[in-house]
């Protein structure tokens, strides 16, 4: 996987703040996935919760 550039990291952090920060849109930040053990692109249980309206994903 290619390295993420500094400008991309800054942009991602700004988006996270917009969605989760004070005065933001009220979403919950779950974690930085690349630091999670057994990381994969699709989390079935989380997707089921999202689709049934029990959680909001950022």
C-alpha positions in Angstrom: 0.0 0.0 0.0 1.5 3.4 -0.9 2.4 5.8 1.9 -0.2 8.5 2.7 1.1 12.0 2.0 1.2 14.6 4.7 -1.4 16.7 2.9 -3.8 13.7 2.6 -3.4 13.1 6.4 -4.2 16.8 7.1 -7.3 16.6 4.9 -8.5 13.4 6.5 -8.1 14.9 10.0 -10.1 18.0 8.9 -12.9 15.8 7.6 -12.9 13.8 10.9 -13.2 17.1 12.8 -16.0 18.3 10.6 -18.0 15.1 11.2 -17.1 14.5 14.9 -15.8 17.6 16.5 -17.5 20.3 18.5 -20.1 22.0 16.4 -19.7 19.1 13.9 -22.3 16.8 12.5 -22.5 14.5 15.6 -21.0 11.4 14.2 -18.9 9.0 16.4 -15.3 8.4 15.4 -14.8 4.7 15.8 -10.9 4.5 15.5 -8.2 4.6 12.9 -8.7 1.3 11.2 -5.2 0.8 10.0 -4.2 0.4 13.7 -6.7 -2.4 14.3 -5.8 -6.0 14.5 -7.3 -8.2 11.7 -8.0 -5.1 9.7 -10.2 -5.7 6.6 -12.1 -3.4 4.2 -15.6 -4.8 5.3 -16.8 -5.4 8.8 -20.0 -7.5 8.4 -21.4 -7.0 12.0 -20.8 -3.2 11.8 -22.5 -3.0 8.4 -25.5 -4.9 9.7 -25.8 -2.4 12.5 -25.5 0.5 10.1 -28.1 -0.8 7.8 -30.6 -1.5 10.6 -30.1 2.1 11.9 -28.3 1.2 15.2 -25.1 3.1 14.6 -23.6 5.8 12.4 -20.3 5.1 10.7 -17.6 7.6 10.1 
